[in-house]
Structures are given as C-alpha cells and as structure tokens.
Amino acid sequence: MTDSPHPQEHPDGEARPDPAARLEFVGIDADSPTNKCPAVLTVPGTGDLLQVGRKVTDPDTLALIREHTDIADDEAAIWTPASLKPALLEAITGTYAPGRTGPGEPSFEDLLAATVRSVVHLEARDTYDPTDPAFLKWKQDGDTSYDWEPWIALVGAAVERGVRFRRLRIVSEPVSDYIRWEHAISYGNIKAGEELRWLPRHLAFDLPHPVADFFMWDQRLIAYNFTSGDGIDTGRMEYVADPRRILPVVGMFEMLWERGIPHADYTPA
C-alpha cells in the first residue's frame, strides 16, 4: 500500500484520491443506527474530506441553496445532521485518532436489533439457491428437516419484544420444486413468529411491486437484495432511506399482502 495519497488529476478536471491510498475514517452519525450513515472520512496527506450522507433532492431546498451557490452537474448537495458536527470538526482540525474503522455494511442482526415496530420481507422468485443441500436432500427423499433454531431464536426474540414480522411470497403456479420445498419447511418461519402469506402470481399481475426482493425495517429503511438468473444470492444490497422512495413501497406491499393467502390456508398447486 502506498504512502502517497495525493490526488490524481483526471481528464474531467476532478481531483480524486489515489486509488491505492487509504482513507481515514473519522466518525459516523450515532443517531442513525439502521443505515449506518452519514459519515465523514479524510484523505491522508491532503486534508480533503469525504462525506457520506443523504443527497438533497427536495426542489424547494435546492432552490434555496441555489440562491447562494450553483450546483454543477457533477455535484450534489449532501444533508449533514447536526450530530455529525464534532466529527467534521475533528476532520477539519486533524484531531481525530488515526486508525479508526467504521461499522461497515449493517448486518441482518444489526438491522433487526434496531427495529422497533415492524419488518416486512417480499420474496418474488420461484427459485433461490438450487444447490442448497437441504433442498437436494428433500428432492431425493422428501426430508423436511431444516436447521431453524438460529432463525427461531433471532426472529423470535424480536417478535417477543413487539416487532411484527411479515413475509410474503409471490409464486408462479404450478409452483417450482424449490417453492414446494420452501412451503414444506415453512414450519420454521411460523415457529419463529412470522406471519407468512403466499400470493399466486396470477392474483397479483395487476398490482405494482418492486422488481427485486427486499426487507423493509420500520417503514424507514429498505434493503433490496439481488439474485443471479439461477436464483443464487449475489451478495449485493441496495439501501434506501429516503421517505419519498419508501412511501410507494409501503403501499405496494400492503396491497399485495391483502391478496395473500395465509400459510395455513395455502396448498401449493
């Protein structure tokens, strides 16, 4: 790793940190535990600051900003909470402690621990990981055993403290082998305290819904996850915390949920 984190000049005129340089983490908004931002970082050797935060898109706010300065096409106005001022001051004065590390991408456990009221999960694929050993065993001999205990402990604890956990599965009929297996082992979801519904695709065709599966936490954060063509999780997540982008999804989910069939009443066709 180089010790020369000086900016490189690019053809577009933007000064960017040397990709081989190490950024220094300064601080994060402690009042935002679920999406782990905003944050402040510095470029060692230059004193340049990098901020992570919500992009300002409200037209009225942007108009007020433009009364004082222009926002170029390659720029963005970033909202910074007052609680981040100490970290900004540390970054500006260079008084932060080198070697700090940020929390990284939030884990499922982190997000669930910070949830107060509700979790909803939409699954809309007909196949997920077809190489799952438990799935392959079920195909071979019909075995429906599954290691649910960690999930039951994790989700069950959240449900016990008042979090409502709803899962909706949109499925094509006749269902795939994978969905038939999921239905057969869903006793674990129920034991964990989840409310589970199934929605045949032909009952949902006229309703809008996102094209990616997602978790939504307290109707204030959505975590979209993406799978490859064969259903295997790619590990890529996209987080949305803007209320204007969350509100339509809240409505979409509720319309889909209303048409869903409770697990106890659904037999895979």
Secondary structure, 3 states (H helix, E strand, C coil): CCCCCCCEECCCCCEECCCCCCCEEEEECCCCCCCCCCEEEECCCCCCEEEECEECCCHHHHHHHHCCCCCCCCCCCEECCHHHHHHHHHHHHCCCCCCCCCCCCCCHHHHHHCCCCEEEEEECCCCCCCCCHHHHHHHHHCCCCCCCHHHHHHHHHHHHCCCEEEEEEEECCCCCHHHHHHHHCCHHHHHCCCEEEEEEHHHCCCCCCCCCEEEEECCCEEEEEEECCCCCEEEEEEEECCHHHHHHHHHHHHHHHHHCEEHHHCCCC
